[in-house]
């Protein structure tokens, strides 16, 4: 079996230099930080390369074979496991085509009233000057330390829509409670979901989740300001149609490959990073298009284009592109570095930032800088308030000492090596055991003969020589032992990754998985392992992204009066890990319990219906009505039921029964002659049962008369 090891070559290591000696000023400072980040992640690049080769079924250049090894087969179980993990995560998060992110009001909201209720006569008593809080014993006494909230602005849309009919605070007479704070949260949630849909967030998240499963880390950038062109047609004064497009600012997110993501090497999370640098690979058109974006220096971009391309391939890029046999041509590519992070007062004064003169020697400011070669293409203060680095990095499996996580490919690297080795040995053994090896006594044969073996072959013997000149030898078949070790290695891969083979379609399951209970245990164990991964996505991606969108709307959003409030972002990824069948069954059981009119008032029916729809991969917004819509539909249904109880329309006339509108012959049309007691005044006659042969008996043979 070949030895497969990965030891970085010394010549491949990135030399540590000081670019400021060759590139002074701010551009040199950014370049120096980029080199520090690149050197700091070198060992991780080696892990990613090995993971990618195992995924693609490519042997590393350091793999050594014995001369006897003929087979070079690669069993791509790593690819199967990575795709299985990726598919499970996508199915959990986006099965119902809804982003797993909700916005809720805090337990004690600020800025908007948590409860409101319809005005009642008892509330009007509070307006009496002699006793604004009612009278003793009316059950409306305020609790110690309680305060009234009469500010109509705290009611949100309720105050605008209903005016004086809605009062702030909890009801004291027991009618249903409205929750304006939660209504604001729902509006903010719909706003964020619309923005995520507009930016094609699910597609970008899929790319990041795939890289996290493969390499251990996924990166998403945003939300950042993007100027979207809106197509609009208007009619002028002469009645002619005119195309009047306009641009509006919208939030946007995009996936960033971990190969292009260079964080602070000493940080363990994005929040801990002093800076982050993204490496862009641009052609001439992409670089030229930066001129149209705000705050970019057109002259600097033109000078970069005039100097020509400056992009140099990294040592790993040929492997990623799988074109190691041919040199890659990068004659029209430019390397652009996008810097987000702190800037010392020294360089801030050099650039001439507003307020830099008042900065002390040790002061810093948050900036965004774009660099191409020696040219500064963009240099602005961080536009976000509060200042943040617009990148979210999430691990598949947490490495507590690094920002980089651990992926499926790395976890099963040893198992993949063992599987490849034993399969190669089995194939080489089968090639020997399936063919004869010949022992030839050349002294017994006539010299000069062709020794090739084929059906009908004739060997000429020396005259008078006795004994067997050509003997066929058969080697023993040891492939079974190697295949057994292959199966053990595959089971090892299941244990190392926490992804049982049954989850990605393996048949012929033995052992625990042969029974329904055992299979349920295996799936439950796999769910627990995946739950940890989903929790990492919740904590390091969904929640930060949701909070970033909230802050973006607060700073740049339009018409935000109805969506502001004391709100909090809650990811729903872990909640979806529970098997949908079990969750649906439990929710359905609860819904049946609510059918009891004694228990119905204590259950939030709209929320229950929404959760039931989500458990069945149905978008609740498309099927479940809110309270106002439910009231309208209830009135419509009540009217339809009243019309049905009133019977046919009087316009049908007395001849309706003759025209086919009456009951079918022989079928009673309903109770007749009911008295005041409801018992009726009809009579039932007493008769005798018919006998065979009697006239009118249905069992008589048909008549032959006539």
C-alpha positions in Angstrom: 0.0 0.0 0.0 1.2 3.4 -0.9 2.3 5.9 1.7 0.1 9.0 1.4 1.5 12.0 3.3 1.3 15.7 3.0 4.4 17.6 4.0 4.7 21.2 2.7 7.8 21.8 0.6 10.1 24.5 1.7 10.2 26.2 -1.6 6.4 26.5 -1.6 6.3 28.5 1.5 5.5 32.2 1.1 8.7 34.2 1.8 8.2 36.7 4.6 9.2 40.1 3.3 8.6 43.7 4.1 6.7 45.2 1.1 6.8 48.7 2.6 10.5 48.8 1.6 9.4 48.4 -2.1 6.0 50.0 -1.8 6.0 52.8 0.7 2.9 54.6 2.0 -0.6 53.3 2.6 -0.5 50.9 -0.4 2.6 49.3 1.1 1.0 49.1 4.5 -2.1 47.2 3.1 0.2 44.9 1.1 2.2 44.1 4.3 -0.9 43.2 6.1 -2.1 41.0 3.2 1.2 39.1 3.3 0.9 38.6 7.1 -2.5 37.2 6.6 -1.4 34.9 3.8 1.5 33.5 5.7 -0.7 33.0 8.8 -3.0 30.7 6.9 -0.4 28.7 4.9 -1.0 25.5 6.9 -4.7 25.8 6.4 -4.2 26.1 2.6 -2.4 22.7 2.7 -5.4 21.2 4.4 -7.8 22.7 1.9 -5.7 21.4 -1.0 -5.7 17.9 0.4 -9.4 18.1 1.0 -10.0 19.2 -2.6 -7.9 16.4 -4.0 -9.8 13.8 -2.0 -13.0 15.3 -3.1 -12.0 15.3 -6.8 -10.3 11.9 -6.6 -6.8 13.2 -7.3 -3.7 11.6 -5.8 -1.2 14.0 -4.2 2.1 14.4 -5.8 3.7 13.1 -2.6 1.9 9.8 -2.9 4.4 7.0 -3.5 3.7 3.6 -5.1 5.5 0.3 -5.0 6.7 -1.0 -8.3 4.3 -4.0 -8.0 1.3 -1.6 -7.7 -0.5 -1.3 -11.0 -3.9 0.0 -10.0 -4.3 3.7 -9.5 -8.0 3.7 -8.6 -9.4 6.3 -6.3 -12.6 5.6 -4.3 -14.3 9.0 -3.9 -16.2 8.4 -0.7 -15.1 11.9 0.4 -17.2 13.4 -2.3 -20.2 11.3 -1.3 -19.9 12.4 2.4 -19.4 16.0 1.6 -22.4 16.1 -0.8 -24.5 14.2 1.8 -23.6 16.7 4.5 -24.3 19.6 2.1 -27.6 18.2 1.1 -28.8 17.6 4.6 -27.9 21.2 5.6 -29.7 22.7 2.6 -32.8 20.5 3.2 -32.9 21.5 6.9 -32.5 25.3 6.3 -34.3 25.9 3.0 -36.8 23.0 2.5 -39.8 25.3 2.8 -38.3 28.0 0.6 -38.3 30.4 3.5 -35.2 31.9 5.1 -34.7 30.4 8.6 -34.6 33.7 10.3 -37.3 35.3 12.5 -37.6 38.7 14.2 -39.3 38.9 17.6 -39.8 41.6 20.2 -37.8 41.4 23.3 -39.5 40.2 26.5 -39.6 43.8 27.7 -39.8 46.0 24.5 -38.6 49.6 24.5 -39.9 52.2 22.2 -43.2 50.5 21.4 -46.0 49.1 23.6 -46.0 45.4 24.1 -49.7 45.0 24.6 -52.8 46.9 23.5 -56.6 46.3 23.7 -59.9 47.6 22.5 -61.4 50.5 24.4 -64.2 49.4 26.8 -66.6 51.4 29.0 -64.5 50.4 31.9 -61.5 52.2 30.3 -63.6 55.4 30.0 -63.9 55.5 33.8 -60.2 56.2 34.0 -60.7 59.5 32.4 -62.8 60.8 35.3 -60.7 63.5 37.1 -61.9 62.5 40.5 -60.8 58.9 40.2 -58.7 58.2 37.1 -57.9 54.7 38.2 -61.4 53.4 38.8 -63.0 52.7 42.1 -61.9 50.3 44.9 -62.8 46.7 44.4 -63.4 46.9 40.6 -60.4 44.6 39.9 -58.6 47.3 38.0 -56.1 48.4 40.6 -52.6 48.8 39.3 -49.9 46.6 40.7 -47.2 48.2 42.9 -44.8 50.1 40.8 -46.9 49.8 37.6 -47.2 52.7 35.2 -49.7 53.6 32.5 -48.5 53.9 28.9 -50.7 56.4 27.1 -48.3 57.5 24.4 -50.1 56.7 21.1 -46.8 56.5 19.2 -46.0 53.4 21.2 -48.9 51.6 19.4 -47.3 51.5 16.0 -49.8 50.9 13.2 -52.6 50.1 15.6 -52.6 53.7 16.8 -52.7 55.0 13.2 -55.4 52.6 12.0 -57.8 52.6 15.0 -57.1 55.8 16.8 -58.9 56.2 20.1 -60.5 52.7 19.9 -57.1 51.1 20.8 -55.5 51.7 24.2 -52.0 50.9 25.3 -51.4 48.3 28.0 -53.0 45.0 29.1 -56.7 44.7 29.2 -58.3 44.5 32.6 -61.6 43.0 31.5 -60.4 39.8 29.8 -60.9 40.5 26.1 -58.2 39.2 23.6 -54.8 41.0 23.7 -53.1 42.6 20.8 -49.3 42.9 20.6 -48.1 45.9 18.6 -44.5 45.1 19.4 -44.8 41.7 17.8 -46.6 43.3 14.8 -43.6 45.6 14.3 -41.3 42.6 14.6 -43.3 40.7 11.9 -43.1 43.7 9.6 -39.3 43.9 10.1 -39.1 40.1 9.4 -40.9 40.5 6.1 -38.7 43.4 5.1 -35.5 41.4 5.8 -36.9 38.4 4.0 -37.8 40.5 0.9 -34.3 42.0 0.9 -32.7 38.5 1.2 -34.9 37.3 -1.7 -34.0 40.4 -3.8 -30.3 39.7 -3.4 -30.6 36.0 -4.2 -29.4 35.1 -0.7 -30.2 31.4 -0.8 -28.0 30.8 -3.8 -25.1 32.7 -2.2 -25.6 30.7 1.0 -25.5 27.4 -0.8 -22.1 28.2 -2.1 -20.8 29.1 1.3 -22.3 26.1 2.9 -20.7 23.8 0.3 -17.3 25.2 1.0 -17.8 24.9 4.8 -18.7 21.1 4.3 -15.6 20.6 2.1 -13.0 22.9 3.6 -14.5 23.6 7.0 -15.2 27.3 6.6 -17.8 29.3 4.6 -17.7 33.0 4.1 -20.5 35.5 3.2 -20.0 39.2 2.6 -22.7 41.7 3.4 -25.0 43.3 3.6 -23.3 46.2 1.8 -24.7 49.0 -0.2 -25.6 48.2 -3.7 -27.1 50.6 -6.2 -29.9 48.7 -8.0 -31.3 50.1 -11.3 -35.1 50.1 -11.2 -36.9 50.0 -14.5 -39.8 52.4 -14.7 -42.1 53.7 -17.4 -44.1 56.9 -17.1 -46.6 58.9 -19.2 -45.6 62.5 -20.1 -47.9 65.4 -20.6 -48.4 64.5 -24.2 -49.6 61.0 -23.3 -46.4 59.3 -24.6 -44.7 56.5 -22.7 -41.2 57.3 -21.5 -38.5 55.1 -19.9 -37.4 56.8 -16.7 -35.2 54.3 -14.7 -33.8 55.3 -11.4 -31.4 53.8 -8.9 -32.0 53.0 -5.3 -29.8 51.7 -2.5 -30.5 48.1 -1.5 -28.6 45.7 0.8 -26.7 42.9 -1.0 -24.8 39.8 0.1 -22.5 37.5 -1.8 -20.4 34.5 -1.3 -16.6 34.9 -0.8 -14.4 31.9 -1.4 -12.1 31.0 1.5 -9.2 31.1 -0.9 -9.8 34.8 -1.3 -10.6 35.6 2.3 -7.6 36.8 4.3 -8.5 37.7 7.9 -6.3 38.9 10.8 -4.0 35.8 11.5 -4.2 36.2 15.2 -8.0 36.3 15.4 -10.4 33.5 16.3 -13.5 35.1 14.9 -14.5 37.9 12.5 -15.6 40.0 15.5 -12.1 39.6 16.9 -10.4 40.6 13.6 -8.5 43.9 13.5 -8.8 43.7 9.7 -10.0 41.5 6.8 -8.7 41.6 3.2 -10.4 40.1 0.2 -8.4 39.3 -2.8 -10.1 40.1 -6.1 -9.1 38.7 -9.5 -10.4 41.1 -12.1 -10.2 41.4 -15.9 -10.0 44.8 -17.6 -13.8 45.2 -17.9 -14.3 44.4 -14.2 -11.6 46.9 -13.2 -13.0 49.6 -15.5 -16.5 49.1 -14.1 -15.3 50.2 -10.7 -15.3 53.8 -12.1 -19.1 53.8 -12.0 -19.2 52.9 -8.3 -19.2 55.6 -5.6 -16.0 57.0 -4.2 -13.7 55.2 -6.6 -10.8 57.2 -8.1 -11.2 57.2 -11.9 -7.7 58.5 -12.5 -6.1 55.8 -10.4 -8.1 53.1 -12.2 -7.1 54.5 -15.6 -3.5 54.5 -14.5 -3.7 50.9 -13.4 -5.2 49.9 -16.8 -2.3 51.8 -18.5 0.3 50.0 -16.5 -1.1 46.6 -17.5 -2.0 43.4 -15.6 -0.3 42.6 -12.3 -2.0 39.3 -11.3 0.3 36.4 -10.3 -1.1 32.9 -9.8 -0.7 31.4 -6.4 0.8 27.9 -6.0 -2.6 26.4 -5.3 -4.6 27.9 -8.2 -3.5 25.5 -10.9 -4.6 22.6 -8.7 -8.0 24.2 -8.1 -8.5 24.8 -11.8 -7.2 21.2 -12.5 -4.9 22.5 -15.3 -1.5 21.5 -13.9 -0.5 20.0 -17.3 -0.8 23.4 -19.0 0.5 26.7 -17.9 -2.2 29.1 -16.9 -2.4 32.3 -18.9 -3.2 35.3 -16.7 -2.1 38.1 -19.0 -5.3 40.2 -18.7 -5.9 39.9 -14.9 -5.5 42.4 -12.1 -5.0 41.8 -8.4 -7.2 44.1 -6.3 -7.1 44.0 -2.5 -10.2 45.2 -0.6 -9.3 46.2 3.0 -11.7 46.5 5.9 -10.4 47.4 9.3 -8.6 49.9 11.4 -6.2 52.5 10.2 -3.5 54.1 12.3 -3.5 57.9 12.8 -0.2 58.1 10.8 -1.8 56.8 7.6 -5.1 58.6 8.2 -3.2 61.9 8.3 -1.2 60.9 5.2 -4.4 60.3 3.2 -6.1 63.4 4.6 -9.2 62.0 6.3 -11.6 64.5 7.9 -10.7 64.9 11.5 -7.4 63.1 11.2 -5.5 66.2 12.3 -7.1 65.9 15.7 -6.1 62.3 16.2 -3.4 61.4 18.6 -0.5 59.1 17.8 -2.3 55.9 19.0 -5.7 56.7 17.7 -7.3 54.5 15.0 -10.3 54.7 12.7 -12.4 52.2 10.7 -11.9 52.4 7.0 -12.5 50.7 3.6 -9.5 50.8 1.2 -9.1 49.3 -2.3 -5.6 48.8 -3.6 -4.3 47.7 -7.0 -0.5 47.5 -7.2 0.8 50.8 -5.8 -2.5 52.7 -6.5 -5.2 53.5 -4.0 -8.5 53.0 -5.9 -10.8 53.8 -3.0 -10.3 55.2 0.5 -13.3 56.0 2.7 -14.3 55.9 6.3 -16.3 52.7 7.2 -19.9 53.7 6.1 -21.7 51.5 8.7 -22.9 52.7 12.0 -21.9 51.2 14.3 -18.7 50.3 12.4 -18.5 46.7 11.4 -16.5 44.5 9.1 -19.1 43.2 6.5 -18.0 39.6 6.5 -19.4 36.5 8.2 -17.2 33.4 8.6 -18.9 30.2 9.9 -17.2 26.9 10.6 -18.6 23.4 9.8 -16.9 22.1 13.0 -15.4 24.7 15.4 -11.7 24.9 15.9 -11.6 27.0 19.2 -8.1 28.3 18.5 -8.5 29.4 14.9 -11.0 31.3 12.7 -10.8 28.4 10.3 -13.1 25.3 10.9 -12.7 21.6 10.2 -14.7 20.1 7.3 -15.9 16.6 6.3 -13.0 15.9 4.0 -10.4 16.5 6.7 -12.2 14.4 9.3 -12.2 11.4 7.0 -8.7 11.9 5.4 -7.2 8.8 7.0 -10.2 6.6 6.2 -10.1 7.8 2.6 -6.4 6.8 2.4 -7.1 3.3 3.9 -10.0 2.7 1.5 -7.8 3.7 -1.5 -4.9 1.5 -0.4 -7.0 -1.7 0.3 -9.0 -1.4 -2.9 -5.8 -1.0 -5.0 -4.3 -4.1 -3.3 -7.5 -6.0 -3.9 -7.5 -5.1 -7.6 -3.8 -6.0 -8.0 -4.4 -9.4 -6.2 -7.4 -10.2 -8.4 -5.3 -9.4 -11.5 -2.8 -12.1 -10.3 -5.3 -14.6 -9.0 -7.5 -14.4 -12.1 -4.6 -15.3 -14.4 -2.1 -18.1 -14.6 1.6 -17.5 -14.1 3.8 -19.9 -16.1 6.9 -21.7 -15.1 8.9 -22.6 -18.3 11.8 -25.0 -18.5 13.6 -23.5 -21.5 16.1 -26.3 -21.6 13.3 -28.7 -22.5 12.1 -26.5 -25.4 13.6 -25.8 -28.8 15.5 -22.5 -28.6 14.2 -19.3 -30.3 10.5 -19.9 -29.7 8.0 -17.1 -29.0 6.9 -17.5 -25.3 3.5 -15.7 -25.7 0.6 -17.8 -24.4 -2.7 -17.9 -26.3 -5.3 -20.6 -27.1 -3.9 -23.2 -29.4 -0.3 -22.3 -28.7 2.2 -25.1 -29.6 5.6 -25.4 -27.9 8.3 -27.5 -29.6 10.2 -29.7 -27.1 13.8 -31.0 -27.4 14.0 -34.5 -28.7 14.2 -37.1 -25.9 13.6 -34.6 -23.0 11.2 -35.9 -20.4 9.1 -34.0 -17.9 6.7 -31.0 -18.1 8.3 -28.1 -19.9 5.5 -25.5 -19.2 3.7 -25.3 -15.8 0.8 -23.0 -15.0 0.8 -21.5 -11.5 -2.2 -19.9 -9.8 -1.8 -17.4 -7.0 -4.1 -17.4 -4.0 -7.0 -14.9 -3.9 -6.7 -12.6 -0.9 -9.0 -9.9 -2.2 -11.6 -10.9 0.4 -9.4 -9.8 3.2 -8.7 -6.4 1.5 -12.4 -5.9 0.8 -13.2 -6.6 4.4 -10.6 -4.0 5.5 -12.2 -1.6 2.9 -15.6 -2.1 4.6 -14.0 -1.4 8.0 -12.4 1.7 6.7 -15.8 2.8 5.3 -17.4 2.3 8.7 -14.5 4.4 10.1 -15.4 7.2 7.7 -19.0 7.0 9.0 -17.9 7.4 12.6 -15.3 10.1 11.8 -17.9 12.3 10.0 -21.0 11.4 11.9 -22.8 10.8 8.6 -24.0 7.2 8.3 -23.9 5.6 4.9 -27.6 4.9 5.1 -28.3 8.7 4.8 -26.8 8.8 1.3 -28.4 5.7 -0.2 -26.3 2.7 0.9 -28.2 -0.5 0.5 -27.8 -3.9 2.2 -27.5 -2.4 5.7 -26.6 -4.9 8.3 -26.4 -4.9 12.1 -28.4 -2.2 14.0 -29.8 -0.7 10.8 -31.7 -3.8 9.8 -34.6 -3.1 12.2 -36.9 0.0 12.2 -35.9 0.8 15.7 -32.2 0.5 14.9 -32.6 2.6 11.8 -34.3 5.2 13.8 -31.4 5.2 16.3 -28.9 5.7 13.4 -30.9 8.5 11.9 -31.3 10.1 15.3 -27.5 9.9 15.9 -26.9 11.5 12.5 -29.4 14.2 13.4 -27.5 15.0 16.6 -24.3 15.4 14.7 -25.9 17.6 12.1 -27.6 19.6 14.9 -24.2 20.8 16.0 -23.3 22.0 12.5 -26.6 23.8 12.2 -26.0 25.4 15.6 -22.7 26.8 14.3 -24.5 28.2 11.2 -27.1 29.8 13.5 -24.6 31.4 15.8 -21.9 32.5 13.2 -24.0 33.2 10.1 -27.7 33.5 10.4 -27.9 35.6 13.6 -25.0 38.0 12.6 -26.5 38.4 9.1 -29.9 39.1 10.5 -28.6 41.7 12.9 -26.6 43.3 10.1 -29.7 43.6 8.0 -31.5 45.1 10.9 -28.8 47.7 11.4 -28.7 48.4 7.7 -32.4 49.1 7.6 -32.1 51.4 10.6 -29.4 53.4 8.9 -30.2 53.3 5.2 -33.8 52.0 5.0 -36.8 54.0 3.7 -40.2 54.2 5.4 -39.0 52.4 8.6 -41.5 54.0 11.0 -43.6 50.8 11.0 -40.7 48.4 11.5 -38.7 50.0 14.3 -38.8 48.8 17.8 -37.0 46.9 20.5 -36.5 43.7 18.4 -34.1 40.7 18.4 -33.0 38.3 15.7 -33.5 34.6 16.2 -32.2 32.0 13.8 -34.5 29.0 13.2 -32.0 26.5 11.8 -31.8 24.2 14.9 -35.5 24.2 15.3 -35.8 22.6 11.8 -33.5 19.7 12.8 -36.4 17.9 14.5 -37.8 15.4 12.1 -40.6 17.0 10.2 -42.9 14.1 10.6 -42.6 14.1 14.4 -43.0 17.9 14.6 -46.1 17.8 12.3 -47.6 15.0 14.4 -47.2 16.9 17.6 -48.5 20.1 16.2 -51.5 18.3 14.7 -52.2 16.7 18.1 -52.1 20.1 19.7 -54.5 21.5 17.1 -56.9 18.7 17.9 -56.6 19.6 21.6 -57.5 23.3 20.7 -60.8 22.0 19.3 -61.9 22.0 22.9 -63.6 25.4 23.4 -62.4 25.4 27.0 -58.8 25.2 26.0 -58.9 27.3 22.7 -58.5 30.7 24.4 -55.2 29.7 25.9 -53.5 28.8 22.6 -52.2 31.2 20.0 -54.0 29.8 17.0 -52.3 31.9 14.3 -48.9 30.9 15.6 -49.9 27.3 15.7 -51.1 27.3 12.1 -47.9 29.0 11.0 -45.7 26.4 12.7 -47.9 23.6 11.3 -47.4 25.0 7.8 -43.6 25.3 8.3 -43.3 21.8 9.5 -44.8 20.6 6.2 -42.5 22.7 4.1 -45.2 25.2 3.3 -44.7 28.9 3.2 -47.1 30.2 6.0 -47.3 33.7 4.4 -49.0 32.2 1.3 -51.6 30.2 3.1 -52.1 31.3 6.7 -54.1 34.5 7.4 -53.2 37.1 9.9 -55.8 38.3 12.5 -57.4 40.9 10.3 -57.6 38.6 7.3 -59.0 35.8 9.5 -61.7 38.1 10.8 -62.8 39.0 7.2 -62.9 35.4 6.1 -64.8 34.5 9.3 -67.5 37.0 8.4 -67.7 35.7 4.8 -68.1 32.2 6.0 -70.7 33.2 8.5 -72.7 34.9 5.8 -72.4 31.9 3.5 -73.7 29.6 6.3 -76.7 31.9 7.0 -77.6 31.9 3.3 -77.4 28.1 3.2 -79.7 27.8 6.3 -82.3 30.1 4.6 -82.9 27.5 1.9 -83.6 28.2 -1.8 -84.4 31.6 -3.0 -88.0 32.7 -3.1 -87.6 33.5 -6.7 -87.6 29.8 -7.5 -91.5 29.8 -7.3 -94.0 27.2 -6.4 -93.1 25.1 -9.4 -89.5 24.6 -8.4 -90.1 21.0 -7.3 -91.7 20.2 -10.6 -88.7 21.7 -12.4 -86.3 19.3 -10.7 -85.5 21.4 -7.7 -87.4 19.2 -5.2 -86.3 16.1 -3.4 -85.8 12.8 -5.2 -88.8 10.4 -5.4 -89.1 8.2 -2.4 -86.8 10.3 -0.3 -88.4 12.2 2.6 -87.7 15.9 2.3 -87.4 16.4 6.0 -89.3 16.3 9.2 -93.0 17.0 8.8 -95.5 18.8 11.1 -93.2 19.6 14.0 -95.1 20.9 17.0 -93.8 23.3 19.6 -92.1 20.5 21.5 -90.2 19.4 18.5 -91.6 15.9 18.7 -93.8 16.1 15.6 -97.4 15.2 15.0 -97.1 12.6 12.3 -98.2 8.9 12.5 -96.6 5.7 11.6 -98.9 3.0 10.2 -98.7 -0.7 11.2 -98.3 -3.2 8.4 -97.3 -6.8 7.7 -94.2 -8.0 5.9 -94.7 -9.2 2.3 -94.3 -12.9 1.4 -92.8 -14.5 -1.7 -95.2 -14.6 -4.6 -97.3 -11.8 -3.3 -98.0 -9.0 -5.6 -95.5 -6.2 -5.2 -92.8 -8.5 -3.8 -89.5 -7.4 -5.4 -88.1 -11.0 -5.5 -90.8 -12.3 -7.9 -89.6 -13.5 -11.3 -90.3 -11.2 -14.1 -93.7 -11.4 -15.8 -93.9 -13.0 -19.2 -97.3 -11.5 -20.1 -97.6 -9.4 -23.1 
